[in-house]
Amino acid sequence: MTSIVLPLPDPSIVGRRDAIARDLVALCGADAVIWDEDGRRAFETDALTAYKRMPLAVVLPTSTEAVSAILKYAKANRIRVVPRGAGTSLCGGALPLEDAIVLGVSRMNRVIEVDFHNRFARVEAGITNLAISAAVSEEGFFYAPDPSSQLACTLAGNLAMNSGGAHCLKYGVTTNNVLGIKMVTMDGEIVEIGGSHLEAEGYDLLALIVGSEGQFGIVTEATVRILRSAEGARPMMIGFESSAKAGICVSRIIASGIIPVAIEFMDKPAIEVCEAFAKAGYPKDVEALLIIEVEGSEQEIADRLAYIASIAHELNPVAMVVSGSPEQSAKIWKGRKAAFGAIGRISDYYCMDGTIPLGHLPHVLEQISEICRRYGLRVANIFHAGDGNLHPLVMYDANAPGEMEKAELAGAEILKLCVSVGGCLTGEHGVGIEKRDLMRVQFTEEDLAVQLRIKSVFDPDWLLNCGKVFPLDAVEAAMAAAQFEASRSAEPGPAEAA
């Protein structure tokens, strides 16, 4: 049994499933609509697999115009819509509802335009993250955000959750690498925000949309920054006798003014599992491991690695290994990129995603271990240490009664801890259903009221990705307020009444 409450389905909508599916076929064609039970089951969950709901129907359009037609139909019939990319969301952001159409953009995966001179690419939102870099790599360019799921995850999901990845320390997260979007609002209007230039005039709506988790519209295209690949890059591994020392080392590196491309952290449980999977050469006699990568010319790389090594030596590291070849570098990163899957081979786990100020890293790591000990659970810590984006993996047995609930309670305490030291609930995974009921830990009622009013402007009927991001009681109050304002605006004024 799981503990997160989801909105109840509307029986009148569910009862019309066959008619709705036929209408969608008429709009998009039979190949684009999935409404048999076996077909829908493939979309009943995302990467937060503890929660499952069978969608009303699934529609996979191939154009912005088709998305517009679907949303117009859904609004006219008051049918909820759940946007979906590849379904790799770890927070339940793409979890369907029984009375909702899942609108997936995975078939919209073309590269529309590449401009190397002005360093941008215009692509459809269903393209995978890694495919963007592949499309421009022959000319020596790449797309910077690199979440661990980049082989499978789509740009649509990256835009929804403002994803980052290991290399975001230097290059930023999705919002720092997107120049413009094409989006369809719930009433079917196609809007373009930003463009192929770095800054647009007026309100910064682009920053509002990126990270909005499908609450405002469905993005179908995006113009992204592409960057020149560095002359070279090389990682090093530094092992310590404690997580506290590794945390201190991270803080000192950042404080020194050096910004590596990436600083990744793994504790002993994670090291052992990832080494068994990837055979990357991780030292096993350490309690914590840092993977630090720098880039530039050969001389720059050597100088920066030497300087980082001098900082680490002050903390008496147990092991220090600098990659000696591209093959070794690939193995080092293979272990880190495959970490979530490697842990999944030995245990069910609940993946957290909080952020903290770097100065609190040793304290927070100690407290995470203590929280999990109290619940009788193991934890493996794997995260982007350079920007304080934590990914504790709380391990549990899904077949043991009460274990999932304990993992969720431990996870909630970890996220509250992150906020208490000046951090926030999420760094790149999003809020979804997972952290929805913790929003009041970070935000005041006034903060939430502003966010809810913005949502009501874009989607007054609250049909897009319902049940995500905001506490359900706050949503009910916001919907009632929106309906009251709408009824008042519809009433005739004194002159009209006369």
N, C-alpha and C positions, 0 to 999 in steps of 0.2 A: 504494500500500500504506500502511495506517495502522498505528500502533504500539501502540494500547491493546488489551489482551487482554480478551476477554469470556468469561463462563462458557460451558462447552460445553453444548449442549442434551442433554436426556435422550431417547434414541431411543424409549424405551417410551411417553413422553408424545406425542412428535411422531407416532408411528405410530398413535395413537388420535385424531388430529385430527377426523376425521369424526364419530366417536361423541361426542367432547367437544362439538363444535358442536351436534349434535342435542340433547344434554342442556341446553345453554345456551338453545337455542330453546324447549325445554319450560319452562325457568325464566322466561324474559323475553319470549318471543314472537319470531317470525321477523324482524320489523322492527328488533329491537334487536341482532341478531347478524350480523356480517360474517365470512364464512369462505371466500369465493371468492378466488382469487389476485389478481385486479385490485383488488378491494375492500380486501384486506389491504395491498396495496402502498402505498396512500395513508397508511398508518400506520407505514411501515417506518423512519422516522427522525423526528427533531425538528429544531430549528434548528441543531444541530450536524450538518450534512448530510454530513460526511465519513464518518460511520458509519451503516450501514444493516443492519437485520435484519428479516426477514419474521416477523411475529408468528404464533403458533399460530392465534389467532382474535381478533376484536375484538368487544366487547360494549358497547353504549351504553344503559345503563339510564336510567329516568326517575324513579326514586324511591329513597329511602334503603332501603326494604324490599327492593327488587330488588338493590341493592348487597349487602345482608346475605345474601341467598340465594345470590348468585354467590360470595361469599367463603366461605360455609359449604361450598359444593360444591367449590371449589378446594382448601380445606384438607383435606376428606375424601379427595380424590383426589391430594393432594400436587402440585398444579399451581401454577406460579409466576404471579404477577399483577403487571402493570406499570400503575400509575395514570397517567392522562393527562388534562390539561385541554384546551388548544388546541394543544399540541405546539410552543410557542414557546421551549422551553428551549434555552439556548445552551451548556449543559454536558453534553448527552446525558442529562439527568435523566429523559426520557420515552422513551428508546431501548428498543424492544422486544427480546425474546429469542425464539428459534425455538420454545421449549417453554413460552412464557408467554402468558396471556390479557392483552390490552390492555383495561383497564377505563376507558373514557372517560366523563367526567361532563358533557360539553358540552351534552347535552340537558336537564340539570337546571339551568335558568337563570332560575327565577322569582324575583321580589321577593315575599317572603312577608308581610312586615310593615314598615311605616315608622312610627316614633314620633318626630315632630319635637320634641315637648316634652322628651323624655328623650334626644334626639339619638342614635338608633341605627336601623339598618336590619337586618332579618333576611332573608337571601337564600340561594338555593341556590348551591353552589360552582361551577357551570358558567357563571354569569353573567360577562360580560366586565367587566374593570376599569372601563372607561369608562361602561358601562351603569348602574353603581351611581350615579355622579354624575348621569347623565342622568335617573335615576328621582327624584332629589330636588332637581334644580336649580330647578324652578319655585317652590319655597318658599325659595330662597336658600341652599341647603345644597350640600355636595359631599363626596366621599370623597377623602381626601388622597393616598394613594399613587398615583403616576403614572408607571410605567415606560414606556419609549418604545414598547413594544408594546401599550399599554393599549387600543387599538382592537380588538385580537384576543385578547390573553392573558386567561385566566380567573382568577377569584379562587382557584380550586383551585391553579393553578400559583404564584400570588403567595404563598399560604399555605405551599406546599411549600418555596419558595426564600427566603421572607422578603424579597420584592421591595421596592424603594424607589422610585427615580425622581428626577427633577430637584428636586422640591419637598420631598424628605425632609429636607433640611437644617433646615427649620423644623418640619415636622409629623411627622417620624419615618417609619420603614419600616412594613411590614405589621404586625409584632408590636405596634407602638405604637398601632395603629388597629383591632385586633380585640378584641372583648369576650368572645366565646364561640364554640364550635364544636359541631357534631354530627358524630361520627366513627364509622365502622364498623371494628372490629378484624378481624384475619385470621380469627378463629373466628366472625365474623358478629355479634358483640355490638354493639349500638348504644349509644354512650355520649355523654353531653353534658358538656362542660367549660366552665366560666365561664357567662356569661349575658348579660343586658342591662345589668348594672351594671359599674362600673369595676374593682373588685377582688373576687376570690372568696376564700373562706376555704381553708385547707389548702395543700397543695403547689401550686406554680405550674406545673401541667401544661400550661397553655395556651402558655407560653413554650417548653416542651419540644417541643410538637407543631408550632408554627409554625417553619418552617425545617428540619423533619426529613426533607424530600424523599421523602415517601411510604413511609418505613421502618416506621412504627408503625401506620398505618391509612389509611383513605380518608375524607377530610372531604367531607361531602355538603351541609352547611349552615354558615353562619357569621353571627354577629351583629357588625356592624362599626360603628364610630363614624362619625357624619356631623357635619360642622362647618359653622358659618355662613360663607358666603362673605364675603371681605373687601370693604370699601366700594369699593376700587379696587386695581389693581396695575399696575406699569409696569416694563419691563426697560430696562436700558442696556447698551451694548456698549463695552468698553474694549480697544483693541488695543495690544500691546507689541512691542518690537523683539526680544524673546527670551522663551522659555518660562520662563526663570529669573525674569525680572521679573514675569511673570504669577503665578508661584507665590508670590513674595514678597508681591505685592499681596493674594492670597487670605489668606495668613497674617496680614497686618496688619489686614485687615477683620475677621476672626474675633477677633483679639486685642483689637480696639477695643471689643468688646462688642455690636456690631451683628450681628443674625442675619437676613440677608436670607432671602427665601423660597427662593431658589435662587442658586447660583453655579456656572455651567457653563464648562468649558474646552474650547477647540478649538485645535489647532496648525495651521500653514500648510497642510499637505496636506489636512486635514479642512475647513478654511475654503474652499479652492478648490473642492473637490468639492461641498460642501453649498451654496455660493453658486450654482454652475452648476445645481444641481437646484432650489433653492427661490427663487432671486432675492430673497433676504432683505435685501440691502444690506450684507452683511458686508464690512468693509474688506479689500482683497486685498494691501495693502502692509505687512502686519504678520506677524510670526512666530507670534504667539499671541493668542487672543481670549478674553475673559471675557464671558459673558452673565450679568448680575446683575439679579435682580428683587426689588423690595421692594413692600410692600402697606400699605394703611391709607387714611386720608383724604388728600385732595389735598395738604394741608399736610404731613402726615407723610411722604408719598411724596417731596415736594420736598425736605424737610429731610434725609431719609436718603440720597437720591441725591446731594445736594450734599456731604454728609459723606464718602460713598464716593468721590466725585470728588476731594475734597481729599486723601484717602489716595493715590489713584492718581497725582495730579499730582506727588507726591514722587518717582515713578519715571519721570517723563517719558514718558507714553504717546504713541504715534504717532497714535492715533485715539480719540475718545470721542463716542458718539452716544447720546442719550436718546430713547426712542421717543416720537413725538409724536401717536400715534393708536392706537386698538384694532386697526386694520388693520395698522399697522406692527408692533405687538407680536405679532400672530398670525403674521406672516411671519418674524419673528426666531425664534419658537419652532418654526415649521414646519421651518426649516432644521435646528435642533438635534434635533427629534424624528425627522426623517427621515434622520439622519446614517448609521445603519447601512445602510439601503437605498441611500442615495446612494453610499456607498463600494462597495457590492455591484454597482453599475452599471459600475464600471471595473476591479474586481479581485475575486478570491476573497480572503477574509480570515478570520483566526482572532481572535475577540474575547475578550480577557482581562478579568478581573474581580477585581483585588486591591485591598486597602485599605492605606493608610499614614497615619502621623501627619502632619499638615499641614506641620510644620516641615521634613520631609524632601522636600517636593515638588520643589524645584528640582534636588536631587541625583538623585532617582529618575527624573525626566524625562530628564535628561542620560544616565543609565545605560541607560534603555530604548532611546534612540537608538543608543547604542554597541552594545548587545546585538544589535539588528537589523542594524546595519552589519556586524558580524562574520559574521552568517549570510547577508549579501548580500540582505537583505529590506528593503522599505519599511515604515514604520509611520505610522499616523495616530492621534493621541491625542485622544480625545473622552471626557470624564468629568465626574462630579459632584465638582467641585473643593472645594466647601464642606465635605464630610465625608470627603474623601480617598479616594473610591471611584473607582479608575482603570479605564478601559476602552480600553487600547491595542488598535488594530486592526492586527494583523500581516498584511500583504498578501503574497500568493503566487500562483503559477500552478498550479492543481489539475491541469492537463494535463502539467506538467513533472515527470518522475520525480524523486522525492526532495524536492520543494518542500514538500509537506505535512509531511513528517517534520521538515524544517528549521524550519518555522513552529511546530510543537509543541515542539521543543527550545528555540527562542527564547522561546516562551510560558512554558515551565517555568522558565527562568532569570529571567524577569520576576517570576513569582510568588515564587520563592525570594528575590529581591531585596526584594519587599514584606515578607516575613516577617522578613528580616534587619534591617530598620530599625524593627521593632516593629509591623508591620501583620499582615494575615492573608490567607489564600488566596482568600477570596471576600467580596464585600460584599452582593450581591443575586442573582447568577446561580446560586448553589449549587455543589456539588461534582460531583455526577453521576458520569460516567465520566471527564470531562476532568481533574479534579484529584484523583481517587481515589488515585492512586499517589504523590501529593505530600503526603498527610495526615501522614506521618511528619516532614515538614519543619517542620510547625507543632506537632504533638502528640507527646508521649513515648509509649512503649509502655504506660505506666500510664494515661495519658489515654485512649488508644484502647481499652484493656481495659475501662474504665468505660463508654465509649460502646457497645461491643459487648455488654456484659452488659445494658444497658438495652434495646437492640434485641432481645435474646433473650427478655426479659420480655414484650414486646409481640408478638413474632413468633418463637416458639421454633424453628419449622421453616425460618425464613429464606426465606419464599415471596414476601414483598412487595419489589418493586423490587430484585431480586437483582442483584449486580454493580455497584451504585452506592455511592458515598460512601466505603466502606472498602476498603483493599487486600485483594486476593483471598486472600493467604496468611493474613492476620489473620482473615478471615471463616472460612476452613477450620478454623483453630484454635479459634475461638469456637464453631462448630457442633459440633466434636468434644467440647468441654468441656460444652456444653449437653446433648448426647446422653448423656455419661457421668453428669452429674448426674441426668438423667431416669431413667436405668437404675438408679442407686443408690436414688432415691426410690421406685422401683417394687419393689425387693427387699423381701421380708418381714423385719420386725424379729425379734429373738429370741423375743418372746412369740408372734408370729404363726407363726413356724416351729415352735415347740413345739406 
